[in-house]
Every structure is written in structure tokens, then in C-alpha cells.
Amino acid sequence: MFKRTILIILDACGVGELPDAGAYGDTGAATIPHVAEALGGLNMPHAQALGLGNIVPIKGINPVQNPRAAFGKMQEQSPGKDSTSGHWEIAGLVLKKPFPVYPHGFPDSLISEFEQRASVKIIGNIPASGTEIIEKLGPRHIKMGEIILYTSADSVFQLAAHEEIISVEKLYEICRIARKLLSGEHAVGRVIARPFTGRPGSFTRTVNRHDFSLEPPGDTVLNLLMRKNIPTIGIGKIPDLFADCGISCKVKAINNNEVMFKVIDEMKSLEYGLIFANLVDFDMLWGHRNDTASFGAGLEQFDRQLPELLDNLKNDDLLIITADHGCDPTLKYSTDHTREYVPLLAFHKNFRRGRNLGIRSTFADIAATLAENFAIEYTCPGTSFLKDLRD
């Protein structure tokens, strides 16, 4: 048994279209391979040694004969391509129907009810880029005090407000009202507070973003671990995505570098349990903005941080690196998530040679592996690959 598992999600770092990608408008998507191709190759020697280039062809990251980690890729069974559904499936909860989306904005009756309950007025209510709609509607918001509402191809109800017009805590309170309202047929995956500052022409979104996720409709492996008094440390975006369910300790981190720092810091103190972290910048900053260069630079920065992470692993630790969906920044016709396979790397120090884990039929194989490792009863979907990690 591994006493600790460190599970790191490279948010939006898919490795190629799923068989049903066409139904989502994502034919040909391949986030990491396309980023590498667009930049003339990626320099990721540590991820290469683990076996990242053994999963799919990636320019600059060649396959190695004896990878240090077990490697493979995973297929999402839940419909959609949302961060919430992706993380829930990683934790063992597979959705049968997708979260609702609103390509034409939210219905007038819902907006009227929300305005009445929250005592606010709404402007916007369209699918939009967050930075673009703030630049467009920010001046009116400052003048009139109306809150900016927008959505996207994801199941999100996003509320933007200038911190000098509506305080961060007040915006959070308004988002909680929205979260309670958005249930049943309108149970969106996330209500997101998007505070910003600045003046017209130079607005900036702040680090005070907060996601108010729907509570998982059933148990995940996180709940099962907690019931056995096994610590579950959620770093960065993780607690928000699970609405704090199954998280015994929340660790705030606002960007990739801070997440990695906090992961290593927790590894120095936690003796037993799960450290679950999300590197959000690939999605939030670069994927949705079609910023291919920064996306590639972020991957290379993560690679430079890998040695310290690996050095802090003990002999009875397991490291799993994966993703939750794609967000191919090279697809200039879209800034949305993409329906893709996600990479799977599993490493421990006693490996002499990594094994090919193949194509896993569901993200929930990670949850099944965690359950078997920590010897907890598990009846959720997924097939453990723990036996493939024993050398």
C-alpha cells in the first residue's frame, strides 16, 4: 500500500479528440500535441522521462524505452467537457446526463426570479469571453451598479462586478443566492464570482474569483476516504469543484506556481492520505484565451518543477498526473473546452520500468485505484490499476 497519494490535475491538458468529439464540435482537438506543434516542440525532459511522449506523439517529447512512470490515457464517460464533471469522474462519480448549458443566455423568467431574490439588476446574459464582456459592459456597471452576467459553452453562471462598486463578500453572497436558485432543470455546474478592478480600457480580473459548485449528487472516493479518517487535502480549485464535499483540509492557491509550492509544502507535513491539486492556469489564463505561447511556457515551467516534487516523494508515495478535459488554444474558432482523452502518468520510486496502462475506459479508474490502495469499500465505477504499479 502507498501511504500517500499525490494527485495533480493539469487543468485542460488533453492529448487528443475522443471518439465522440465531433458531437461537441471538437473534431481534431489535441491540446498538448497541438501546442507542441505550434511552438516547434516542447522542452519537457522530466515529463519525457516519466513517459509523457509514450502516450501520444508530441513534438519535442520523444517516447523513451524505459519510462520511469506507468503511462496511458483516459476516456471520459460523463457527457460534456466541464471541469466539474471531469473532476467528479476522476473521484468516481460518472454523470448520466450533462449539466445544462445556455448558448442563448438564461431564460427571462429565471433572470427575473434571480433579480428579485438578490435585489440586483442584470446586464449581459450572453455567452462571452470574460475579459471582453467586462471591457464592454464595465463602464455601464460602474455607472449604474448592475451586475454583469455571462456564460459560455460550459455550464456556468458567471457574475462579474467591480470591487469598488460591489464588495467581494457582497458578490459572494449574491452568488450563493444564485446557487440556491439554480437547481432542478437549471442546475448549472458552477456559479462563478468574477471580481475585477481598474478603469475603462484597463480592467483587470482579480484573484478573488470563487466557484460555487453544485454538490456532487452522490458519494465520491473523497467521501469514502474521509469516513475512514483518511486525510484528503484539496489544493487550489479542488475544494470549489466538490463544494467542499469530501475535503478534510482546504489549501488556498491562486496560480500554478503557488499550487506547486503548496503541494510540496503539504508533502513535508502530511504522513498519510491524499493530496489533490489542480493547476488552473492552463485553463483559466491560456486555454480560454487561445494563448498558445503561454500554454506551452506553462507546461515547460511545470516540467522544471517536477524534480523538486519527485525529490520530496517517499518510497511509499504514489504520484498521479492527469487532466480533466482539453482546451486546445490552437483552435482559433473556439475558446471553449474540448472533448479529449487525458494523459495518465503514475510514478513511485520503486519502479524499475513503467508499464503501459493503455486506454482507460473512464476517469474513474483513478478513484478505484485510490480505493484499493487505501483498502476502502468501493462500489463506484472504474477499474483499479494498482496491480500494474507493483514491480
Summary of the structure (lengths in Angstrom):
residues: 391
radius of gyration: 20.5
end to end distance: 12.7
largest distance: 65.1
contacts: 1422
relative contact order: 0.23
helix: 35%
strand: 21%
